[in-house]
Amino acid sequence: MQCLDLESRVRERFTRPLPGREAHRAFTQELGFGRHQGPPSPDVRHAAVMALFFPGLGDWHLPLLLRPQSMAAHGGQVAFPGGALEAGESLEECAAREAFEELGIPPESVRFVGRLTPLFVFASNYLVTACVAFADERPEFRPDAREVDRMLELPLAALSDRSLRELHLIRRQGIEFAAPALAYEGLRIWGATRMMLAEMSEVVAESAWS
């Protein structure tokens, strides 16, 4: 599929209802589906992340980052670049600002094509929206060491590769639970990021059929 063709097809796919809840279901950690899909708390905060497609090595890729263990929220987890919405910002403006601050992606180099289904991240009380964008070439990434321990360039093909699927066992406060994960370059991608990637994978697949 040609580069511009994928972008136009994904953009068109966002004009129709998204898979959302059903795409998330199979990739939610144990004990988590009802909490992710339930109504957000009254004091919920809003956040945006960028799911950026850029070309490279024969496939589209998505930049992800490993949060430093020292971070209070989601430390040691793989995430999209993103963060909390500031006053007066749109979701896309927030995603672009955070992607620039964390990975050095120039806002003017990306084109937004749509938004995935908002997901309530109950552990940090954020309602997170993934804003999907395309770039004509691989950005010159400049990760900020304060917020990025390591960066991944995840190929689109990895999302449908069943050999990369694992169960990640997590122990917290005396409770053990399993989380469906995507294993890549020695890391496990799970939780809200994995759920967003699952919906993104379906959006792309359905775009190819349209």
C-alpha positions in Angstrom: 0.0 0.0 0.0 1.4 3.4 -0.9 2.2 5.9 1.8 -0.3 8.5 0.9 -2.9 5.8 0.2 -2.7 4.6 3.8 -3.0 8.1 5.2 -6.1 8.8 3.1 -7.8 5.5 3.9 -7.2 5.9 7.7 -8.5 9.5 7.5 -11.6 8.2 5.8 -12.0 5.4 8.4 -12.3 8.0 11.1 -15.5 9.3 9.6 -17.2 6.1 10.7 -17.8 4.6 14.1 -14.7 3.1 15.8 -14.2 -0.4 17.2 -13.4 1.1 20.6 -14.7 -1.0 23.4 -14.6 -4.3 21.5 -11.0 -3.7 20.3 -10.0 -2.9 23.9 -11.6 -5.9 25.5 -9.1 -8.7 24.6 -6.1 -6.6 25.6 -7.2 -5.3 29.0 -5.5 -6.6 32.2 -7.4 -8.8 34.6 -9.7 -6.8 36.9 -9.4 -3.8 34.6 -12.0 -3.9 31.8 -14.9 -2.5 33.8 -12.8 0.2 35.3 -11.3 1.3 32.0 -14.7 1.3 30.3 -16.8 2.6 33.2 -17.7 6.3 33.6 -14.7 8.5 34.5 -14.6 9.9 38.0 -16.1 13.4 38.5 -12.6 15.0 38.9 -11.1 13.2 35.9 -8.3 15.0 34.1 -7.9 15.1 30.4 -4.8 14.0 28.5 -3.7 13.4 24.9 -1.1 11.2 23.3 0.3 11.1 19.7 0.1 7.9 17.6 2.4 9.0 14.8 2.9 6.9 11.6 6.2 7.5 9.9 7.9 5.5 7.1 11.0 3.5 7.6 12.7 0.2 6.7 9.8 -1.0 4.4 7.0 -0.4 6.9 5.2 2.3 8.8 6.4 2.7 12.4 5.0 4.3 15.6 7.3 6.0 18.2 6.8 4.7 21.7 8.8 5.5 24.9 9.8 3.8 28.1 9.0 6.0 31.1 11.8 6.2 33.7 11.2 4.1 36.8 11.6 7.2 38.9 8.4 8.7 37.5 5.5 8.7 40.0 2.8 7.8 37.4 3.4 4.8 35.1 7.1 4.7 35.7 8.8 1.8 33.9 5.9 1.4 31.4 5.9 1.8 27.6 3.7 4.7 26.4 2.9 7.0 23.5 4.4 10.5 23.8 1.8 12.6 25.5 0.6 14.2 28.7 -2.0 16.4 30.4 -4.1 18.9 28.6 -3.3 22.6 29.4 -5.8 25.4 29.5 -7.0 26.5 26.1 -5.4 23.6 24.2 -7.1 21.2 21.8 -6.3 17.5 22.1 -4.2 17.7 19.0 -2.3 20.8 20.3 -1.6 18.9 23.5 -0.4 15.8 21.7 1.9 17.9 19.4 3.4 19.9 22.3 4.1 16.8 24.4 5.6 14.9 21.4 7.9 17.8 20.8 8.9 18.1 24.5 9.5 14.4 24.9 10.9 13.3 21.6 11.7 16.5 19.7 9.1 15.9 17.0 8.4 19.2 15.2 4.7 20.0 15.3 4.7 21.4 11.8 6.0 18.0 10.4 2.8 16.0 11.3 -0.7 15.8 10.0 -3.5 14.7 12.3 -6.1 12.5 10.7 -8.4 11.5 13.6 -8.8 10.4 17.2 -9.1 7.0 18.8 -11.7 6.2 21.4 -11.0 8.0 24.7 -9.8 5.6 27.4 -10.2 6.1 31.2 -6.9 5.3 32.9 -8.1 4.8 36.4 -4.7 4.4 38.0 -3.8 8.0 37.3 -7.4 9.4 36.9 -6.9 10.5 33.3 -9.2 10.3 30.3 -6.7 9.8 27.5 -7.3 10.4 23.8 -4.9 9.1 21.2 -4.5 11.6 18.3 -3.4 9.8 15.1 -1.0 11.5 12.8 1.2 10.9 9.8 4.7 12.2 8.8 6.3 12.1 5.4 9.6 11.0 6.8 11.2 9.7 10.0 11.6 12.5 12.5 15.0 13.4 13.9 14.1 12.2 17.4 15.7 14.0 20.4 14.4 12.1 23.5 14.3 14.1 26.7 16.2 12.0 29.3 14.0 13.4 32.1 10.9 11.8 30.6 12.3 9.1 28.3 14.4 6.2 29.5 14.4 4.5 26.1 12.6 4.9 22.7 11.1 2.3 20.5 10.2 2.5 16.8 7.4 -0.1 16.6 6.7 -1.4 13.1 3.0 -1.6 12.2 3.4 -5.3 11.3 4.2 -6.0 14.9 0.6 -5.3 15.9 -0.8 -8.3 14.0 2.2 -10.6 14.8 0.7 -13.2 17.2 4.2 -14.5 18.0 4.8 -11.2 19.9 1.8 -11.6 22.2 2.5 -12.5 25.8 0.8 -12.4 29.2 2.6 -10.1 31.6 2.2 -10.9 35.3 2.0 -7.9 37.7 2.1 -7.9 41.5 0.8 -4.9 43.3 -0.2 -4.5 47.0 -0.3 -8.3 47.4 -2.5 -8.9 44.3 -1.2 -10.7 41.2 -2.9 -10.2 37.9 -2.2 -10.9 34.2 -2.1 -8.3 31.5 -2.0 -9.1 27.7 1.2 -7.6 26.4 3.0 -7.0 23.2 6.7 -8.1 23.5 9.1 -6.0 21.5 12.9 -5.5 21.9 12.9 -6.9 25.4 10.0 -4.8 26.7 6.4 -5.5 27.3 3.7 -3.1 26.1 0.6 -3.5 28.2 -2.3 -1.6 29.8 -3.8 1.5 28.2 -1.0 1.7 25.5 -1.7 -1.9 24.5 -5.4 -1.2 24.3 -4.9 1.8 22.1 -2.6 -0.1 19.8 -5.3 -2.8 19.5 -7.8 -0.3 18.3 -5.3 1.3 16.0 -4.5 -2.1 14.5 -8.2 -2.6 13.7 -8.6 0.9 12.3 -5.7 0.2 9.9 -7.0 -3.2 9.0 -10.5 -1.9 8.3 -9.0 0.9 6.2 -7.3 -1.6 4.0 -10.7 -3.3 3.3 -12.6 -0.1 2.5 
